[in-house]
Amino acid sequence: MCLLVESAREAVMPVVIIEMWEGRTIDQKKKLVEGITESFVQIGVPREAVQVIVKDNPKHNWSIAGKLASEPAP
């Protein structure tokens, strides 16, 4: 049974979730996910096991210090 548990752990894929403001180009996102994937590959994770999810958020859906990021700075 111990071998089965260990095999199941190895099958779990790393998932990286990036939340950032919208506005990056597709080329910028490609470079970002390629770099993140390469970092995992360097520590021994198979490239095909790495999943990266990019969430683009409009500034009006993001708050810093109680102010919407879309509001002008004081």
CHARMM-style PDB file with segment names, atoms N, HN, CA, C and O in Angstrom:
ATOM      1  N   MET     1       0.816  -1.195   0.000  1.00  0.00      PROA
ATOM      2  CA  MET     1       0.000   0.000   0.000  1.00  0.00      PROA
ATOM      3  C   MET     1       0.858   1.256   0.000  1.00  0.00      PROA
ATOM      4  O   MET     1       0.498   2.249  -0.633  1.00  0.00      PROA
ATOM      5  N   CYS     2       1.942   1.229   0.674  1.00  0.00      PROA
ATOM      6  HN  CYS     2       2.233   0.422   1.188  1.00  0.00      PROA
ATOM      7  CA  CYS     2       2.825   2.382   0.723  1.00  0.00      PROA
ATOM      8  C   CYS     2       3.306   2.764  -0.681  1.00  0.00      PROA
ATOM      9  O   CYS     2       3.394   3.948  -1.006  1.00  0.00      PROA
ATOM     10  N   LEU     3       3.612   1.775  -1.500  1.00  0.00      PROA
ATOM     11  HN  LEU     3       3.541   0.813  -1.236  1.00  0.00      PROA
ATOM     12  CA  LEU     3       4.048   2.045  -2.866  1.00  0.00      PROA
ATOM     13  C   LEU     3       2.948   2.729  -3.668  1.00  0.00      PROA
ATOM     14  O   LEU     3       3.223   3.621  -4.471  1.00  0.00      PROA
ATOM     15  N   LEU     4       1.711   2.316  -3.452  1.00  0.00      PROA
ATOM     16  HN  LEU     4       1.487   1.592  -2.800  1.00  0.00      PROA
ATOM     17  CA  LEU     4       0.582   2.910  -4.156  1.00  0.00      PROA
ATOM     18  C   LEU     4       0.428   4.383  -3.793  1.00  0.00      PROA
ATOM     19  O   LEU     4       0.195   5.221  -4.664  1.00  0.00      PROA
ATOM     20  N   VAL     5       0.558   4.694  -2.509  1.00  0.00      PROA
ATOM     21  HN  VAL     5       0.747   4.013  -1.801  1.00  0.00      PROA
ATOM     22  CA  VAL     5       0.453   6.082  -2.056  1.00  0.00      PROA
ATOM     23  C   VAL     5       1.570   6.914  -2.659  1.00  0.00      PROA
ATOM     24  O   VAL     5       1.329   8.023  -3.136  1.00  0.00      PROA
ATOM     25  N   GLU     6       2.796   6.390  -2.646  1.00  0.00      PROA
ATOM     26  HN  GLU     6       2.993   5.489  -2.259  1.00  0.00      PROA
ATOM     27  CA  GLU     6       3.920   7.132  -3.208  1.00  0.00      PROA
ATOM     28  C   GLU     6       3.727   7.368  -4.704  1.00  0.00      PROA
ATOM     29  O   GLU     6       4.036   8.455  -5.193  1.00  0.00      PROA
ATOM     30  N   SER     7       3.225   6.382  -5.438  1.00  0.00      PROA
ATOM     31  HN  SER     7       2.974   5.499  -5.041  1.00  0.00      PROA
ATOM     32  CA  SER     7       2.975   6.551  -6.871  1.00  0.00      PROA
ATOM     33  C   SER     7       1.920   7.615  -7.118  1.00  0.00      PROA
ATOM     34  O   SER     7       2.031   8.392  -8.066  1.00  0.00      PROA
ATOM     35  N   ALA     8       0.908   7.657  -6.283  1.00  0.00      PROA
ATOM     36  HN  ALA     8       0.817   7.026  -5.513  1.00  0.00      PROA
ATOM     37  CA  ALA     8      -0.148   8.659  -6.438  1.00  0.00      PROA
ATOM     38  C   ALA     8       0.401  10.059  -6.225  1.00  0.00      PROA
ATOM     39  O   ALA     8       0.012  10.995  -6.923  1.00  0.00      PROA
ATOM     40  N   ARG     9       1.304  10.207  -5.264  1.00  0.00      PROA
ATOM     41  HN  ARG     9       1.621   9.446  -4.696  1.00  0.00      PROA
ATOM     42  CA  ARG     9       1.904  11.521  -5.016  1.00  0.00      PROA
ATOM     43  C   ARG     9       2.716  11.981  -6.213  1.00  0.00      PROA
ATOM     44  O   ARG     9       2.680  13.156  -6.578  1.00  0.00      PROA
ATOM     45  N   GLU    10       3.441  11.072  -6.819  1.00  0.00      PROA
ATOM     46  HN  GLU    10       3.470  10.117  -6.523  1.00  0.00      PROA
ATOM     47  CA  GLU    10       4.264  11.432  -7.967  1.00  0.00      PROA
ATOM     48  C   GLU    10       3.415  11.824  -9.172  1.00  0.00      PROA
ATOM     49  O   GLU    10       3.873  12.570 -10.038  1.00  0.00      PROA
ATOM     50  N   ALA    11       2.173  11.323  -9.232  1.00  0.00      PROA
ATOM     51  HN  ALA    11       1.801  10.717  -8.529  1.00  0.00      PROA
ATOM     52  CA  ALA    11       1.299  11.619 -10.363  1.00  0.00      PROA
ATOM     53  C   ALA    11       0.668  13.003 -10.259  1.00  0.00      PROA
ATOM     54  O   ALA    11       0.144  13.521 -11.245  1.00  0.00      PROA
ATOM     55  N   VAL    12       0.713  13.607  -9.069  1.00  0.00      PROA
ATOM     56  HN  VAL    12       1.138  13.186  -8.268  1.00  0.00      PROA
ATOM     57  CA  VAL    12       0.110  14.929  -8.890  1.00  0.00      PROA
ATOM     58  C   VAL    12       0.938  15.952  -9.642  1.00  0.00      PROA
ATOM     59  O   VAL    12       2.159  16.013  -9.497  1.00  0.00      PROA
ATOM     60  N   MET    13       0.261  16.752 -10.445  1.00  0.00      PROA
ATOM     61  HN  MET    13      -0.731  16.702 -10.563  1.00  0.00      PROA
ATOM     62  CA  MET    13       0.954  17.733 -11.269  1.00  0.00      PROA
ATOM     63  C   MET    13       1.033  19.069 -10.549  1.00  0.00      PROA
ATOM     64  O   MET    13       0.083  19.454  -9.868  1.00  0.00      PROA
ATOM     65  N   PRO    14       2.153  19.789 -10.685  1.00  0.00      PROA
ATOM     66  CA  PRO    14       2.180  21.130 -10.111  1.00  0.00      PROA
ATOM     67  C   PRO    14       1.269  22.048 -10.921  1.00  0.00      PROA
ATOM     68  O   PRO    14       1.275  22.038 -12.152  1.00  0.00      PROA
ATOM     69  N   VAL    15       0.503  22.826 -10.207  1.00  0.00      PROA
ATOM     70  HN  VAL    15       0.498  22.835  -9.207  1.00  0.00      PROA
ATOM     71  CA  VAL    15      -0.367  23.822 -10.833  1.00  0.00      PROA
ATOM     72  C   VAL    15       0.023  25.174 -10.273  1.00  0.00      PROA
ATOM     73  O   VAL    15      -0.008  25.378  -9.059  1.00  0.00      PROA
ATOM     74  N   VAL    16       0.390  26.100 -11.147  1.00  0.00      PROA
ATOM     75  HN  VAL    16       0.415  25.934 -12.133  1.00  0.00      PROA
ATOM     76  CA  VAL    16       0.759  27.452 -10.754  1.00  0.00      PROA
ATOM     77  C   VAL    16      -0.349  28.375 -11.225  1.00  0.00      PROA
ATOM     78  O   VAL    16      -0.711  28.369 -12.402  1.00  0.00      PROA
ATOM     79  N   ILE    17      -0.885  29.166 -10.311  1.00  0.00      PROA
ATOM     80  HN  ILE    17      -0.591  29.171  -9.356  1.00  0.00      PROA
ATOM     81  CA  ILE    17      -1.935  30.118 -10.672  1.00  0.00      PROA
ATOM     82  C   ILE    17      -1.374  31.524 -10.499  1.00  0.00      PROA
ATOM     83  O   ILE    17      -0.915  31.899  -9.420  1.00  0.00      PROA
ATOM     84  N   ILE    18      -1.421  32.292 -11.582  1.00  0.00      PROA
ATOM     85  HN  ILE    18      -1.794  31.987 -12.458  1.00  0.00      PROA
ATOM     86  CA  ILE    18      -0.913  33.661 -11.586  1.00  0.00      PROA
ATOM     87  C   ILE    18      -2.102  34.594 -11.722  1.00  0.00      PROA
ATOM     88  O   ILE    18      -2.876  34.491 -12.673  1.00  0.00      PROA
ATOM     89  N   GLU    19      -2.244  35.500 -10.774  1.00  0.00      PROA
ATOM     90  HN  GLU    19      -1.615  35.584 -10.001  1.00  0.00      PROA
ATOM     91  CA  GLU    19      -3.285  36.521 -10.875  1.00  0.00      PROA
ATOM     92  C   GLU    19      -2.585  37.853 -11.068  1.00  0.00      PROA
ATOM     93  O   GLU    19      -1.715  38.229 -10.283  1.00  0.00      PROA
ATOM     94  N   MET    20      -2.965  38.552 -12.100  1.00  0.00      PROA
ATOM     95  HN  MET    20      -3.672  38.247 -12.738  1.00  0.00      PROA
ATOM     96  CA  MET    20      -2.347  39.845 -12.388  1.00  0.00      PROA
ATOM     97  C   MET    20      -3.347  40.733 -13.108  1.00  0.00      PROA
ATOM     98  O   MET    20      -4.377  40.267 -13.596  1.00  0.00      PROA
ATOM     99  N   TRP    21      -3.029  42.011 -13.166  1.00  0.00      PROA
ATOM    100  HN  TRP    21      -2.193  42.390 -12.769  1.00  0.00      PROA
ATOM    101  CA  TRP    21      -3.903  42.919 -13.896  1.00  0.00      PROA
ATOM    102  C   TRP    21      -3.869  42.587 -15.372  1.00  0.00      PROA
ATOM    103  O   TRP    21      -2.840  42.180 -15.911  1.00  0.00      PROA
ATOM    104  N   GLU    22      -5.007  42.766 -16.015  1.00  0.00      PROA
ATOM    105  HN  GLU    22      -5.843  43.097 -15.577  1.00  0.00      PROA
ATOM    106  CA  GLU    22      -5.071  42.530 -17.451  1.00  0.00      PROA
ATOM    107  C   GLU    22      -4.220  43.550 -18.194  1.00  0.00      PROA
ATOM    108  O   GLU    22      -3.906  44.616 -17.665  1.00  0.00      PROA
ATOM    109  N   GLY    23      -3.853  43.212 -19.418  1.00  0.00      PROA
ATOM    110  HN  GLY    23      -4.108  42.346 -19.847  1.00  0.00      PROA
ATOM    111  CA  GLY    23      -3.112  44.157 -20.235  1.00  0.00      PROA
ATOM    112  C   GLY    23      -1.830  43.593 -20.834  1.00  0.00      PROA
ATOM    113  O   GLY    23      -1.226  44.229 -21.697  1.00  0.00      PROA
ATOM    114  N   ARG    24      -1.396  42.393 -20.385  1.00  0.00      PROA
ATOM    115  HN  ARG    24      -1.886  41.876 -19.684  1.00  0.00      PROA
ATOM    116  CA  ARG    24      -0.206  41.799 -20.987  1.00  0.00      PROA
ATOM    117  C   ARG    24      -0.569  41.191 -22.330  1.00  0.00      PROA
ATOM    118  O   ARG    24      -1.691  40.730 -22.539  1.00  0.00      PROA
ATOM    119  N   THR    25       0.388  41.197 -23.227  1.00  0.00      PROA
ATOM    120  HN  THR    25       1.299  41.571 -23.057  1.00  0.00      PROA
ATOM    121  CA  THR    25       0.157  40.599 -24.542  1.00  0.00      PROA
ATOM    122  C   THR    25       0.269  39.077 -24.451  1.00  0.00      PROA
ATOM    123  O   THR    25       0.772  38.537 -23.465  1.00  0.00      PROA
ATOM    124  N   ILE    26      -0.197  38.414 -25.468  1.00  0.00      PROA
ATOM    125  HN  ILE    26      -0.606  38.852 -26.269  1.00  0.00      PROA
ATOM    126  CA  ILE    26      -0.064  36.956 -25.529  1.00  0.00      PROA
ATOM    127  C   ILE    26       1.417  36.570 -25.534  1.00  0.00      PROA
ATOM    128  O   ILE    26       1.797  35.591 -24.893  1.00  0.00      PROA
ATOM    129  N   ASP    27       2.250  37.320 -26.242  1.00  0.00      PROA
ATOM    130  HN  ASP    27       1.941  38.116 -26.763  1.00  0.00      PROA
ATOM    131  CA  ASP    27       3.686  37.025 -26.253  1.00  0.00      PROA
ATOM    132  C   ASP    27       4.294  37.149 -24.858  1.00  0.00      PROA
ATOM    133  O   ASP    27       5.134  36.332 -24.481  1.00  0.00      PROA
ATOM    134  N   GLN    28       3.888  38.151 -24.091  1.00  0.00      PROA
ATOM    135  HN  GLN    28       3.206  38.815 -24.397  1.00  0.00      PROA
ATOM    136  CA  GLN    28       4.390  38.295 -22.725  1.00  0.00      PROA
ATOM    137  C   GLN    28       3.956  37.118 -21.857  1.00  0.00      PROA
ATOM    138  O   GLN    28       4.739  36.607 -21.057  1.00  0.00      PROA
ATOM    139  N   LYS    29       2.712  36.692 -22.018  1.00  0.00      PROA
ATOM    140  HN  LYS    29       2.076  37.107 -22.668  1.00  0.00      PROA
ATOM    141  CA  LYS    29       2.218  35.551 -21.238  1.00  0.00      PROA
ATOM    142  C   LYS    29       2.943  34.273 -21.637  1.00  0.00      PROA
ATOM    143  O   LYS    29       3.234  33.438 -20.780  1.00  0.00      PROA
ATOM    144  N   LYS    30       3.238  34.107 -22.923  1.00  0.00      PROA
ATOM    145  HN  LYS    30       3.001  34.785 -23.619  1.00  0.00      PROA
ATOM    146  CA  LYS    30       3.974  32.932 -23.379  1.00  0.00      PROA
ATOM    147  C   LYS    30       5.350  32.877 -22.727  1.00  0.00      PROA
ATOM    148  O   LYS    30       5.782  31.818 -22.271  1.00  0.00      PROA
ATOM    149  N   LYS    31       6.044  34.023 -22.681  1.00  0.00      PROA
ATOM    150  HN  LYS    31       5.693  34.883 -23.051  1.00  0.00      PROA
ATOM    151  CA  LYS    31       7.362  34.066 -22.048  1.00  0.00      PROA
ATOM    152  C   LYS    31       7.262  33.742 -20.560  1.00  0.00      PROA
ATOM    153  O   LYS    31       8.113  33.040 -20.015  1.00  0.00      PROA
ATOM    154  N   LEU    32       6.236  34.248 -19.916  1.00  0.00      PROA
ATOM    155  HN  LEU    32       5.545  34.819 -20.359  1.00  0.00      PROA
ATOM    156  CA  LEU    32       6.044  34.009 -18.495  1.00  0.00      PROA
ATOM    157  C   LEU    32       5.832  32.529 -18.201  1.00  0.00      PROA
ATOM    158  O   LEU    32       6.496  31.964 -17.333  1.00  0.00      PROA
ATOM    159  N   VAL    33       4.900  31.897 -18.928  1.00  0.00      PROA
ATOM    160  HN  VAL    33       4.360  32.356 -19.634  1.00  0.00      PROA
ATOM    161  CA  VAL    33       4.610  30.481 -18.655  1.00  0.00      PROA
ATOM    162  C   VAL    33       5.767  29.583 -19.074  1.00  0.00      PROA
ATOM    163  O   VAL    33       5.995  28.547 -18.450  1.00  0.00      PROA
ATOM    164  N   GLU    34       6.503  29.960 -20.118  1.00  0.00      PROA
ATOM    165  HN  GLU    34       6.318  30.801 -20.625  1.00  0.00      PROA
ATOM    166  CA  GLU    34       7.684  29.186 -20.504  1.00  0.00      PROA
ATOM    167  C   GLU    34       8.742  29.242 -19.407  1.00  0.00      PROA
ATOM    168  O   GLU    34       9.368  28.230 -19.093  1.00  0.00      PROA
ATOM    169  N   GLY    35       8.941  30.424 -18.825  1.00  0.00      PROA
ATOM    170  HN  GLY    35       8.432  31.246 -19.080  1.00  0.00      PROA
ATOM    171  CA  GLY    35       9.934  30.578 -17.756  1.00  0.00      PROA
ATOM    172  C   GLY    35       9.558  29.804 -16.506  1.00  0.00      PROA
ATOM    173  O   GLY    35      10.407  29.160 -15.891  1.00  0.00      PROA
ATOM    174  N   ILE    36       8.296  29.866 -16.132  1.00  0.00      PROA
ATOM    175  HN  ILE    36       7.606  30.390 -16.633  1.00  0.00      PROA
ATOM    176  CA  ILE    36       7.830  29.137 -14.952  1.00  0.00      PROA
ATOM    177  C   ILE    36       7.975  27.631 -15.178  1.00  0.00      PROA
ATOM    178  O   ILE    36       8.447  26.904 -14.304  1.00  0.00      PROA
ATOM    179  N   THR    37       7.567  27.180 -16.346  1.00  0.00      PROA
ATOM    180  HN  THR    37       7.183  27.770 -17.056  1.00  0.00      PROA
ATOM    181  CA  THR    37       7.684  25.759 -16.672  1.00  0.00      PROA
ATOM    182  C   THR    37       9.140  25.323 -16.616  1.00  0.00      PROA
ATOM    183  O   THR    37       9.453  24.272 -16.056  1.00  0.00      PROA
ATOM    184  N   GLU    38      10.018  26.110 -17.182  1.00  0.00      PROA
ATOM    185  HN  GLU    38       9.764  26.963 -17.637  1.00  0.00      PROA
ATOM    186  CA  GLU    38      11.446  25.774 -17.194  1.00  0.00      PROA
ATOM    187  C   GLU    38      12.010  25.683 -15.774  1.00  0.00      PROA
ATOM    188  O   GLU    38      12.868  24.842 -15.505  1.00  0.00      PROA
ATOM    189  N   SER    39      11.541  26.528 -14.877  1.00  0.00      PROA
ATOM    190  HN  SER    39      10.844  27.211 -15.096  1.00  0.00      PROA
ATOM    191  CA  SER    39      11.991  26.463 -13.480  1.00  0.00      PROA
ATOM    192  C   SER    39      11.635  25.126 -12.849  1.00  0.00      PROA
ATOM    193  O   SER    39      12.438  24.551 -12.114  1.00  0.00      PROA
ATOM    194  N   PHE    40      10.435  24.627 -13.131  1.00  0.00      PROA
ATOM    195  HN  PHE    40       9.782  25.094 -13.728  1.00  0.00      PROA
ATOM    196  CA  PHE    40      10.041  23.317 -12.613  1.00  0.00      PROA
ATOM    197  C   PHE    40      10.855  22.198 -13.260  1.00  0.00      PROA
ATOM    198  O   PHE    40      11.243  21.240 -12.591  1.00  0.00      PROA
ATOM    199  N   VAL    41      11.110  22.321 -14.552  1.00  0.00      PROA
ATOM    200  HN  VAL    41      10.795  23.099 -15.095  1.00  0.00      PROA
ATOM    201  CA  VAL    41      11.911  21.308 -15.250  1.00  0.00      PROA
ATOM    202  C   VAL    41      13.298  21.225 -14.615  1.00  0.00      PROA
ATOM    203  O   VAL    41      13.842  20.130 -14.464  1.00  0.00      PROA
ATOM    204  N   GLN    42      13.870  22.357 -14.245  1.00  0.00      PROA
ATOM    205  HN  GLN    42      13.428  23.246 -14.367  1.00  0.00      PROA
ATOM    206  CA  GLN    42      15.206  22.381 -13.643  1.00  0.00      PROA
ATOM    207  C   GLN    42      15.260  21.665 -12.303  1.00  0.00      PROA
ATOM    208  O   GLN    42      16.334  21.233 -11.883  1.00  0.00      PROA
ATOM    209  N   ILE    43      14.116  21.529 -11.615  1.00  0.00      PROA
ATOM    210  HN  ILE    43      13.244  21.880 -11.956  1.00  0.00      PROA
ATOM    211  CA  ILE    43      14.117  20.800 -10.340  1.00  0.00      PROA
ATOM    212  C   ILE    43      13.590  19.372 -10.496  1.00  0.00      PROA
ATOM    213  O   ILE    43      13.302  18.693  -9.511  1.00  0.00      PROA
ATOM    214  N   GLY    44      13.468  18.929 -11.758  1.00  0.00      PROA
ATOM    215  HN  GLY    44      13.702  19.481 -12.558  1.00  0.00      PROA
ATOM    216  CA  GLY    44      13.153  17.526 -12.000  1.00  0.00      PROA
ATOM    217  C   GLY    44      11.706  17.197 -12.317  1.00  0.00      PROA
ATOM    218  O   GLY    44      11.355  16.021 -12.413  1.00  0.00      PROA
ATOM    219  N   VAL    45      10.857  18.200 -12.483  1.00  0.00      PROA
ATOM    220  HN  VAL    45      11.142  19.156 -12.405  1.00  0.00      PROA
ATOM    221  CA  VAL    45       9.458  17.942 -12.828  1.00  0.00      PROA
ATOM    222  C   VAL    45       9.353  17.806 -14.347  1.00  0.00      PROA
ATOM    223  O   VAL    45       9.881  18.647 -15.075  1.00  0.00      PROA
ATOM    224  N   PRO    46       8.689  16.774 -14.831  1.00  0.00      PROA
ATOM    225  CA  PRO    46       8.528  16.644 -16.288  1.00  0.00      PROA
ATOM    226  C   PRO    46       7.747  17.837 -16.865  1.00  0.00      PROA
ATOM    227  O   PRO    46       6.727  18.258 -16.318  1.00  0.00      PROA
ATOM    228  N   ARG    47       8.245  18.352 -17.956  1.00  0.00      PROA
ATOM    229  HN  ARG    47       9.073  18.010 -18.400  1.00  0.00      PROA
ATOM    230  CA  ARG    47       7.624  19.515 -18.599  1.00  0.00      PROA
ATOM    231  C   ARG    47       6.124  19.314 -18.815  1.00  0.00      PROA
ATOM    232  O   ARG    47       5.332  20.229 -18.590  1.00  0.00      PROA
ATOM    233  N   GLU    48       5.738  18.115 -19.252  1.00  0.00      PROA
ATOM    234  HN  GLU    48       6.381  17.372 -19.435  1.00  0.00      PROA
ATOM    235  CA  GLU    48       4.326  17.863 -19.557  1.00  0.00      PROA
ATOM    236  C   GLU    48       3.454  17.779 -18.305  1.00  0.00      PROA
ATOM    237  O   GLU    48       2.229  17.707 -18.411  1.00  0.00      PROA
ATOM    238  N   ALA    49       4.068  17.787 -17.127  1.00  0.00      PROA
ATOM    239  HN  ALA    49       5.063  17.845 -17.041  1.00  0.00      PROA
ATOM    240  CA  ALA    49       3.295  17.730 -15.885  1.00  0.00      PROA
ATOM    241  C   ALA    49       2.965  19.114 -15.340  1.00  0.00      PROA
ATOM    242  O   ALA    49       2.114  19.243 -14.460  1.00  0.00      PROA
ATOM    243  N   VAL    50       3.625  20.150 -15.849  1.00  0.00      PROA
ATOM    244  HN  VAL    50       4.316  20.046 -16.564  1.00  0.00      PROA
ATOM    245  CA  VAL    50       3.463  21.503 -15.313  1.00  0.00      PROA
ATOM    246  C   VAL    50       2.251  22.182 -15.945  1.00  0.00      PROA
ATOM    247  O   VAL    50       2.119  22.240 -17.167  1.00  0.00      PROA
ATOM    248  N   GLN    51       1.376  22.692 -15.090  1.00  0.00      PROA
ATOM    249  HN  GLN    51       1.484  22.645 -14.097  1.00  0.00      PROA
ATOM    250  CA  GLN    51       0.214  23.447 -15.554  1.00  0.00      PROA
ATOM    251  C   GLN    51       0.313  24.869 -15.005  1.00  0.00      PROA
ATOM    252  O   GLN    51       0.587  25.061 -13.820  1.00  0.00      PROA
ATOM    253  N   VAL    52       0.090  25.863 -15.861  1.00  0.00      PROA
ATOM    254  HN  VAL    52      -0.134  25.707 -16.823  1.00  0.00      PROA
ATOM    255  CA  VAL    52       0.105  27.257 -15.432  1.00  0.00      PROA
ATOM    256  C   VAL    52      -1.214  27.883 -15.860  1.00  0.00      PROA
ATOM    257  O   VAL    52      -1.616  27.787 -17.020  1.00  0.00      PROA
ATOM    258  N   ILE    53      -1.878  28.523 -14.911  1.00  0.00      PROA
ATOM    259  HN  ILE    53      -1.551  28.601 -13.969  1.00  0.00      PROA
ATOM    260  CA  ILE    53      -3.144  29.199 -15.192  1.00  0.00      PROA
ATOM    261  C   ILE    53      -2.919  30.693 -14.986  1.00  0.00      PROA
ATOM    262  O   ILE    53      -2.483  31.116 -13.915  1.00  0.00      PROA
ATOM    263  N   VAL    54      -3.213  31.486 -16.000  1.00  0.00      PROA
ATOM    264  HN  VAL    54      -3.567  31.143 -16.870  1.00  0.00      PROA
ATOM    265  CA  VAL    54      -3.070  32.934 -15.918  1.00  0.00      PROA
ATOM    266  C   VAL    54      -4.463  33.539 -15.814  1.00  0.00      PROA
ATOM    267  O   VAL    54      -5.312  33.332 -16.681  1.00  0.00      PROA
ATOM    268  N   LYS    55      -4.683  34.288 -14.746  1.00  0.00      PROA
ATOM    269  HN  LYS    55      -3.993  34.456 -14.042  1.00  0.00      PROA
ATOM    270  CA  LYS    55      -5.965  34.966 -14.548  1.00  0.00      PROA
ATOM    271  C   LYS    55      -5.740  36.462 -14.695  1.00  0.00      PROA
ATOM    272  O   LYS    55      -5.060  37.084 -13.879  1.00  0.00      PROA
ATOM    273  N   ASP    56      -6.316  37.025 -15.740  1.00  0.00      PROA
ATOM    274  HN  ASP    56      -6.868  36.519 -16.403  1.00  0.00      PROA
ATOM    275  CA  ASP    56      -6.247  38.465 -15.959  1.00  0.00      PROA
ATOM    276  C   ASP    56      -7.407  39.122 -15.224  1.00  0.00      PROA
ATOM    277  O   ASP    56      -8.570  38.781 -15.439  1.00  0.00      PROA
ATOM    278  N   ASN    57      -7.077  40.056 -14.369  1.00  0.00      PROA
ATOM    279  HN  ASN    57      -6.132  40.333 -14.195  1.00  0.00      PROA
ATOM    280  CA  ASN    57      -8.107  40.746 -13.596  1.00  0.00      PROA
ATOM    281  C   ASN    57      -8.154  42.216 -13.985  1.00  0.00      PROA
ATOM    282  O   ASN    57      -7.118  42.880 -14.030  1.00  0.00      PROA
ATOM    283  N   PRO    58      -9.351  42.729 -14.266  1.00  0.00      PROA
ATOM    284  CA  PRO    58      -9.444  44.165 -14.491  1.00  0.00      PROA
ATOM    285  C   PRO    58      -9.129  44.912 -13.197  1.00  0.00      PROA
ATOM    286  O   PRO    58      -9.423  44.427 -12.104  1.00  0.00      PROA
ATOM    287  N   LYS    59      -8.534  46.087 -13.327  1.00  0.00      PROA
ATOM    288  HN  LYS    59      -8.296  46.481 -14.214  1.00  0.00      PROA
ATOM    289  CA  LYS    59      -8.149  46.855 -12.134  1.00  0.00      PROA
ATOM    290  C   LYS    59      -9.346  47.193 -11.257  1.00  0.00      PROA
ATOM    291  O   LYS    59      -9.189  47.367 -10.048  1.00  0.00      PROA
ATOM    292  N   HSD    60     -10.543  47.290 -11.841  1.00  0.00      PROA
ATOM    293  HN  HSD    60     -10.670  47.149 -12.823  1.00  0.00      PROA
ATOM    294  CA  HSD    60     -11.706  47.613 -11.006  1.00  0.00      PROA
ATOM    295  C   HSD    60     -12.165  46.424 -10.166  1.00  0.00      PROA
ATOM    296  O   HSD    60     -13.074  46.556  -9.347  1.00  0.00      PROA
ATOM    297  N   ASN    61     -11.540  45.263 -10.367  1.00  0.00      PROA
ATOM    298  HN  ASN    61     -10.801  45.156 -11.033  1.00  0.00      PROA
ATOM    299  CA  ASN    61     -11.823  44.081  -9.540  1.00  0.00      PROA
ATOM    300  C   ASN    61     -10.712  43.813  -8.530  1.00  0.00      PROA
ATOM    301  O   ASN    61     -10.675  42.743  -7.923  1.00  0.00      PROA
ATOM    302  N   TRP    62      -9.812  44.767  -8.344  1.00  0.00      PROA
ATOM    303  HN  TRP    62      -9.842  45.636  -8.837  1.00  0.00      PROA
ATOM    304  CA  TRP    62      -8.646  44.581  -7.486  1.00  0.00      PROA
ATOM    305  C   TRP    62      -8.559  45.789  -6.555  1.00  0.00      PROA
ATOM    306  O   TRP    62      -8.738  46.927  -6.990  1.00  0.00      PROA
ATOM    307  N   SER    63      -8.289  45.544  -5.295  1.00  0.00      PROA
ATOM    308  HN  SER    63      -8.144  44.619  -4.941  1.00  0.00      PROA
ATOM    309  CA  SER    63      -8.212  46.631  -4.328  1.00  0.00      PROA
ATOM    310  C   SER    63      -6.863  46.605  -3.624  1.00  0.00      PROA
ATOM    311  O   SER    63      -6.324  45.541  -3.321  1.00  0.00      PROA
ATOM    312  N   ILE    64      -6.328  47.793  -3.369  1.00  0.00      PROA
ATOM    313  HN  ILE    64      -6.766  48.657  -3.614  1.00  0.00      PROA
ATOM    314  CA  ILE    64      -5.100  47.943  -2.586  1.00  0.00      PROA
ATOM    315  C   ILE    64      -5.376  49.008  -1.530  1.00  0.00      PROA
ATOM    316  O   ILE    64      -5.736  50.139  -1.858  1.00  0.00      PROA
ATOM    317  N   ALA    65      -5.208  48.648  -0.288  1.00  0.00      PROA
ATOM    318  HN  ALA    65      -4.915  47.729  -0.022  1.00  0.00      PROA
ATOM    319  CA  ALA    65      -5.403  49.571   0.836  1.00  0.00      PROA
ATOM    320  C   ALA    65      -6.803  50.187   0.822  1.00  0.00      PROA
ATOM    321  O   ALA    65      -6.973  51.363   1.146  1.00  0.00      PROA
ATOM    322  N   GLY    66      -7.789  49.398   0.449  1.00  0.00      PROA
ATOM    323  HN  GLY    66      -7.651  48.444   0.186  1.00  0.00      PROA
ATOM    324  CA  GLY    66      -9.176  49.866   0.484  1.00  0.00      PROA
ATOM    325  C   GLY    66      -9.603  50.723  -0.697  1.00  0.00      PROA
ATOM    326  O   GLY    66     -10.700  51.282  -0.698  1.00  0.00      PROA
ATOM    327  N   LYS    67      -8.754  50.827  -1.689  1.00  0.00      PROA
ATOM    328  HN  LYS    67      -7.863  50.372  -1.689  1.00  0.00      PROA
ATOM    329  CA  LYS    67      -9.074  51.610  -2.889  1.00  0.00      PROA
ATOM    330  C   LYS    67      -8.976  50.702  -4.097  1.00  0.00      PROA
ATOM    331  O   LYS    67      -8.085  49.857  -4.182  1.00  0.00      PROA
ATOM    332  N   LEU    68      -9.902  50.880  -5.034  1.00  0.00      PROA
ATOM    333  HN  LEU    68     -10.627  51.567  -4.965  1.00  0.00      PROA
ATOM    334  CA  LEU    68      -9.814  50.120  -6.281  1.00  0.00      PROA
ATOM    335  C   LEU    68      -8.553  50.528  -7.035  1.00  0.00      PROA
ATOM    336  O   LEU    68      -8.206  51.707  -7.094  1.00  0.00      PROA
ATOM    337  N   ALA    69      -7.883  49.553  -7.601  1.00  0.00      PROA
ATOM    338  HN  ALA    69      -8.165  48.595  -7.553  1.00  0.00      PROA
ATOM    339  CA  ALA    69      -6.663  49.828  -8.349  1.00  0.00      PROA
ATOM    340  C   ALA    69      -6.935  50.691  -9.569  1.00  0.00      PROA
ATOM    341  O   ALA    69      -6.016  51.312 -10.103  1.00  0.00      PROA
ATOM    342  N   SER    70      -8.168  50.739 -10.011  1.00  0.00      PROA
ATOM    343  HN  SER    70      -8.914  50.235  -9.577  1.00  0.00      PROA
ATOM    344  CA  SER    70      -8.537  51.571 -11.172  1.00  0.00      PROA
ATOM    345  C   SER    70      -8.693  53.042 -10.812  1.00  0.00      PROA
ATOM    346  O   SER    70      -8.746  53.896 -11.697  1.00  0.00      PROA
ATOM    347  N   GLU    71      -8.767  53.344  -9.511  1.00  0.00      PROA
ATOM    348  HN  GLU    71      -8.724  52.650  -8.792  1.00  0.00      PROA
ATOM    349  CA  GLU    71      -8.908  54.749  -9.097  1.00  0.00      PROA
ATOM    350  C   GLU    71      -7.571  55.468  -9.210  1.00  0.00      PROA
ATOM    351  O   GLU    71      -6.522  54.879  -8.951  1.00  0.00      PROA
ATOM    352  N   PRO    72      -7.606  56.734  -9.595  1.00  0.00      PROA
ATOM    353  CA  PRO    72      -6.349  57.486  -9.694  1.00  0.00      PROA
ATOM    354  C   PRO    72      -5.668  57.601  -8.328  1.00  0.00      PROA
ATOM    355  O   PRO    72      -6.328  57.672  -7.291  1.00  0.00      PROA
ATOM    356  N   ALA    73      -4.329  57.617  -8.355  1.00  0.00      PROA
ATOM    357  HN  ALA    73      -3.793  57.559  -9.197  1.00  0.00      PROA
ATOM    358  CA  ALA    73      -3.573  57.788  -7.114  1.00  0.00      PROA
ATOM    359  C   ALA    73      -3.805  59.188  -6.563  1.00  0.00      PROA
ATOM    360  O   ALA    73      -3.996  60.130  -7.331  1.00  0.00      PROA
ATOM    361  N   PRO    74      -3.789  59.337  -5.241  1.00  0.00      PROA
ATOM    362  CA  PRO    74      -4.014  60.665  -4.646  1.00  0.00      PROA
ATOM    363  C   PRO    74      -2.889  61.626  -4.943  1.00  0.00      PROA
ATOM    364  OT1 PRO    74      -2.931  62.779  -4.512  1.00  0.00      PROA
TER     365      PRO     74
END
